[in-house]
């Protein structure tokens, strides 16, 4: 390896470490916001904030996050296109939440305008990060990622404890991105023209920009697969009131799902971002079979971890959440067990999705998560209270999704002849 290649690899490691550090700070500050809000408002008054946060998470993870690679891989005009779609998405989200206010905690004004605000805010946040990615500004990316969560926490703490109000805490949910992105604009960090240089991925027919048919197919398949995972990871909070649960159950579902995601998020933050290049290298060196083996091993590992997470979560989760958030937010042990196992499986599914996508198995990827979503929906009809049904839906969906992703390769492997035929 040449000295230049060594320096380039070290630079990439530093950039990855910087981004992971920013994500970790963001996660801890986000958790602090949630603890402060629940402690100050109580589990029932916090329910509308739980709904808005869940909507923000789902819209960001499924629909807004792909904007980053779309902007980074194309000409400057893509940022304006994404801003236009953000406005449309914000209006649709706000209208949908306002129309559903009768079945969700919180009035139509708070949910409707709050929904518009969170989508606009995090749309601008995603566009800003996409521009920073195009410029190769890993430090700026990390500062924006951590800064929006820290700003939100610092603004929320005095409001939550000096003049607690669900409306104020809900509006502060959207406060971080405008402050941080506005500061970067004033400093000129987002003003330089962006766009790939000739020879970089995204310039021409190859890369991540989705201009080719294969790129568009990958983008759609990856988005749909991500939606299958993310709906399981967070969608339960919105389902609880639709299944007959009250405001307290909404907050319990939100807190439990968020708490279960946090350690996995911190553990996988760097792995997910660096796994795709490693899989591409594995594909070049070992072929399709090597990537398929990697996916199977990953699935087996997460199945084992999920089996361990269920009893540990049931034992430790309820008292810890009650200690952190208050005695009123003590989830049933069975619900925590289902959520802990489901979140571990979902996190592993994010890794397996990448392996399947690298192998060009886009049809399998989409069909697997359609079947998984169907299984999760069927589990909602199992008799029981709202929390148990939400937990079962999460677990069933992730088990079916992982099975559909990995079992076809096992079947093909078993069908191979033991002795090669002689021509």
N, C-alpha and C positions, 0 to 999 in steps of 0.2 A: 504493500500500500504506500502510495506516495505521501510526501509531507503535506501537500495541498489537500489530498483526500482525507488525511487524518484531521487536519484543521477543520475541514468542512463537516466531518462527522461530529467533532467536538462542538462545533457551532450549533448543529442541529440538536444535540443533546441539551445544550444550554437553553435553546429556544423552547424545547419541550418542557424542561424543568421550570422555566419561567411561566409558561402557560398553565402547567399543573399547579404551581404555587398560587397563581391568581384564582384558579378554580377552587382550590381548597379554602382560601380566604373567603371567597364568595359563599361557599357552602356553610361555613361557620357563621358568617354574618347573617345569612338567610335564616339559619336556625335560631339565632339570637332574636331576630325580628319576630319569629313565630312564638317563641317562648314569652317574649315581652307582651305580645298581643293577647295570648291566651291568659296569661297571669293577670293582666290588667283588666280585661273585659269579662273573663269567665267563659266557660265552655259554650253556653248558649248564645251570648251576644257575639261571640267570635265567628259563629257559623257563616254569616254572609262573606266574611273575609276568606274563610276556607273555600267557599265556592269560587270567588273571584281568583284566588290563588291557583286553584285547580284548573280553571279555564285558561289562565295565563300560561301555566306550565304546559298544558296540552297543545295550545295554539303555537307556543314558542317551539316546543320540541318537534312537533309534526310538520307545521306549515312554515314557520318563520326561519328556523335554523338552516334549511337548505339554501336560503338566500345568501348565506356566507360564501359557499363554494360557487354559487351562480355569479356573484359579483366578483369574486377573486379570479375567476377564470375567463373574464370577458372585458369588453370595453367599458368606459366610464358611464355610458348611458344606462347600464343595467341597474345602477343604484337608483336612478329616477324611476325606472320600471318597477322596482321592488317597493319604492315608496308609494307608488300609485296602488299597487296590490295591497299594501298594508292598510291604506285608507279604506279600500273596499272591504277588506276582511274585518277591520275594526267596526264598520257600520253593520255588517251582517252579524257579527258576534254580539254587539250591543242590542240589536233588535231581537235576536234570539233569546238573550238573557232576560230582556224586559218582558217578552211574551211568556216566558216560563216562570215569572216571578211568583205566580200563585202557587207553584209547587216547590219552589226553592226558598230557602231562608233569605230575607232581605226584600225590600220593596223594589218595584220596577225602576224607580229613578236611580237608586244606588246601584243595582245590578246592571241596568242598561248603560248609564254613563260610565260606571266603573269598568264595564267590559270594553267600551270604546277606548277608554284611557289606557288600560293595560296593553291592549293590542297595539295601539299607536306607539306607546312608550317602548315596548320591547321590539316592535318593528324597526324603529329608529336605532335602537341598541344593536340589533342584528346587522343592519345596513352599515353602521359604523364599524363593527367588527369585521365585516366583509371587506371594507376599504382598507382597514389596517392589515388584513391578511394579504390583500393584493400588493401592498407596499412592503410586505415582509417584516412588519413591525411587531415582533412577538412581545416586546416589552409594553408597547402601547395596548396591545390586545389584552395582556394580563392585567394592566392597570384598569382598563375599562371593565373587564369582567369582575374584578374584585371591588372596584370603586363604586359601581352602582349598588351593590349589596351593602357596602359599608355606609354609604350616604343614606340609604333607606333606614338602616338601623339607627344611625345617629339622629335622624329626624324623628324617628318613631319613639325613641326612649322617653324624651320629655313629654311628648303628647300622651303616650300610653299611661304614664304614672302620675302626671300632674292634672290632666284633663281627659280621662279615658273616654273614648267615643269610638264606636264601631265604624261610623262614617269616616272619621278622621284617619283611623288606622287603615281602612280600606283604600282611601285616596292616596295615602302614603305608599301603598304598594307600588304605585307607578312613578314614584318620585325620583328614584335613582338614575335611570337612563337619561332623562333630559338634562340633569345637572352635569353628569360626566361627559356625555356626548357634546353638550354645549361648551364645556370647558375645552375639550379637544378642538372644537371648531374655532374658538377664540384664539387658541394657541397655534392654529394653522396646521395641526396634525392630520386633518382630514381634507385639506384643500388641494393637495397635489393631485394631478390627474392620475387615475389608476387604470390598469389594464395590462394584460400580459405582453411581454416582449416577444418578438419572433423567436421561435424555438422553445418557448416555455409551453407547458401544457395549457391548453385553452386557446392557443393561437392557431387557428386552422381547424383541421378535422379531428384532432385527437385531444384527449385531456378530459377535464372534469366539467367542461362548460355545457355539455349536453347538446351540442349542435349537430352531432351525428346521430343517426338512428340508434346506434348502440348506447351512446351517452344518454339520450333521452330515456331509453328503456331502463337503463341502470338507475337513473334519477327517480323515475316513477316507482320501480320495484323497491328501491331502498326506502323511499318515503312511505310506501304502503306497509312494508315490513316494520319500519320504525313505528308507524302508527299502531300496529298490532301490539307491540311491546309497551309503548307508552300509555296506551289506553288502559292496559292492565295495571301499570305502575301507579297511575294517578286517577283514572276515571271513576273509581269507586266512591270518591267523595261526593260527586254529583249524583250518583245512582242511589245513594242512601235515602234521601228524601223522596225520591220517586218510588222506592220500595216500602215506604211507610215509616221510615226512621225520622226521629225528631231532630231539633237543632243540636242537642247534646251529642247524638250519635254521629251527626255530620262532622262535628269537631273531632270526635274520637277517631273516626275513620281517617280524617285528614292528618291528624297528629301521628297516628300509627303508621300510615303509609309513608309519611315524610321521614319519620324516625328510622323506619326500616331501610329506606333508600339511602340515608346519609352515610353510614359506614361503607356500604357497597360503592357509592359514588366516589368517596375518598380513595378507596382501594383501586378502583378501575379507571380513575380519571386519566392517568397517564397511559395505561395499557390500551384503552380504546383508541386513543389518538395515535399511538405508534404501531398498532397491530396491522393496519392495512399495508404499509410498506413491507413489513415482515412476511405477510401472506403472499404478496406479489413475488418476493424473492423465493419463497418456498415453492410457489407455482413454477417459476422458471427452472429451479434446480431439481425439484422432485416430481413435478407434474401434478395432474389432477388427483391422483391417488394419495399423494402426500398431504395435500390440503384437506381431502376428505378424512384422512386419519386424524389430522389435527382437530377438525370439527368434532369427530366422534369422541376424542379424548376430552375436549373441552366440555362436551355434553355430559360425559360420565363424571367428570370432576364436579360440575355444578349440581348434578343429581345427588352426589354424596354430600356436598355442602348443604344442600337444601334439606336433606334428611337430618342433618345435624342442627340446622338453624331452627327447625320447627320446635323441638323440645326446649332448646336454649331460649328461644324467643318467648315461649309460653311461660317459662319459669322466671325470666329476668325482666321481660318487657313491661308487664302491668305495673309492678312496683316502681320501676325506674321512670316510666312516663308519669305516674301519679306524683312522684317526687319532683320531677322537673316542671310539669305543667299544672299541678294541683290535684287534689284528691278527686275532684269531679271528672277528671280525664284519666280514668283507669279502665282500659279496655279489657274485655273478656280474654282469658288466656287462650281459648280456642281460636279466637279471631286473630290474635297476635301470631299464633303458630302458623295459621294459613298464610298470613301476610308475609311472615319472615321467609317461609319456604318459597312462596310465589315470587317475591322480590329477588331472591338469589337466582331462581330459574330465569327470570326476566333479564337479569344482568348478564347471565351466561348466554342467553339468546341473542343479545346484542353482538356478542363476539362470534357466535355461530353464523348469524346473518352475514357478517363480513366474509366469512369463509365461503359461504354459498354464493354470494354475489361475485367474488373474485373468480369463481369457476364458471361464471356466465349462466348460472342456473336461476335465471330471473323468474321463469314460470313456476318453478318449485317454490321459490321464495314467496311469491304472491299467494299461491294456492295454499301454502302451509299456514299463513297467517289469516287467510279467509276461513279455513277450517278451525283454527284456534279461536277466532272471534265467535264463530258459531257455537263452539263448545262452551265458551265463557257465557254467552247469552243463554244457552240451555241451563247452565248451572244456576242462573238467577231464578229459575222456576222451582228449585228445590225448596221444600217447606223449611221454614226457619225464620229467625229475625233478620233484619236488613244487613247487619254487620256480617253475620255468618254467610249469607248468600253472596255478599260482595267478596269475602275472602275465598269462598269456593270458586267463584267465577275467575278470580285472578289465578288461582292455582291450576284450575282445569285448562284455562287458555294457554298458559305457559307450558304445561306438560304436553298438550296436543301439538303446540307449535314446534317444540324441540323434537318431538317424535317424528313429525312430518318432514322436518329438515334433514334428519339423520338416517331414518330407517330405509329410504330407497337405496342408499349406498350399501347398507348391510345386506339387502336382498341381492343386489348385483354381485356383491362379493361372494355370497353363498352359491350363486349360480355359475361361477367360473368353473371351467373344467379343471380337474386336478392334474391331468396329463395333457400336454399340448398335442394337438393333432398333427400327424406327419403328412405332408402333402404327397 
